[in-house]
């Protein structure tokens, strides 16, 4: 054989080896792409979880604040009712005397 034929044969073998390598890499690249996609989705879910946890904390805080205001309102309503009852008794007592 001559050098030209050897070079041509080596080039053909190299091309075949590159095609084989490319064929082997394609499934790996597809898998990497799927894993990257799954990682992005996981990160998105983590961010959603963080956001929902913050929303839940805010809702709990508002509920506690509402409960405190409700208790304060109930106490004030009880005091007002007792005061009205006292005034009514005084008015009745004054009417009975007169």
N, C-alpha and C positions, 0 to 999 in steps of 0.2 A: 504494500500500500504506500501511497505517497502522503506527504504532509497535508496536502489539501483535503484528501479523503479522510484522513484521521481527524482533522479539525472539523470537517463537516459532520462526521459521526459523533464526535465529542459534543458538538453544538446540539445535535439532535437528542443525544442522551440528556444533556443539560435541560433542553426544552421539555423533555418528557418528565424529568425529575421535578422541574418547576410546576408543571401541570399537576403532578401527583401531590406535591406539597400544597399547592393552592386548593386542590380537592380536599386535602386533609384539614386545611385551615378554615374552610368555609363553615363546617359544622361548629367548630370552636368559636368562630366569630359570631355565628347566630346565637349560640348559647350565651356568650358574653353580652350580646345585645338584649337577650331576654332577662338576664340577671340584672343588667343596668335598669331596664324597665321596671322590674320588680323592686329594685332598690328605690327608684323614684316614687313608686306607688307606696312603698312602706314609709318613706319620709313624709309623703302627703298625708298618710293615715296618722302618723305621729303628730303632725302639725294640727290635724283635725282634733285629735284627742286632747292636745294641749289647749286648744281653743274651747273645746267643750268643757274641759275641767275648769277653765277660767269662768266660763258662763255659769257653770253649776255653783262655783264659789260665790259669784256675784248674786245669783238667785238665793242662795242660802243666807247671804248677808242681808239682802232686801227682806227676806222672810223674817229674820231675827229682828230687824229694825221695825217691821210692821207689827210683829208680836209685842215688842216693847211699847210701841205707840198704842196698840190695842189695850194692853194692860193699863197704861196710863189713862186712856180714855175711860176704861171701865171703872177705875178708881175714882176718877172725877165724877162720873155718872153716879156712882154710889154715894159720894159725898153730897152731890146735888140733891139726890133723892132723900137722903137723911135730913138735909137742911129744909127741903120743901115739906117733909113730914113734920118737922119741928114747927115751922111757920104755920102750917095748917092746924096743928094742935093749939098753938097760941091763939089763932083767929077763932077757933071753935070755943076755946076757953073764954075769950073776951066776949063772944056772942052769947054764951050761956050766962055770963055774969050780968049782961045788960038786958 
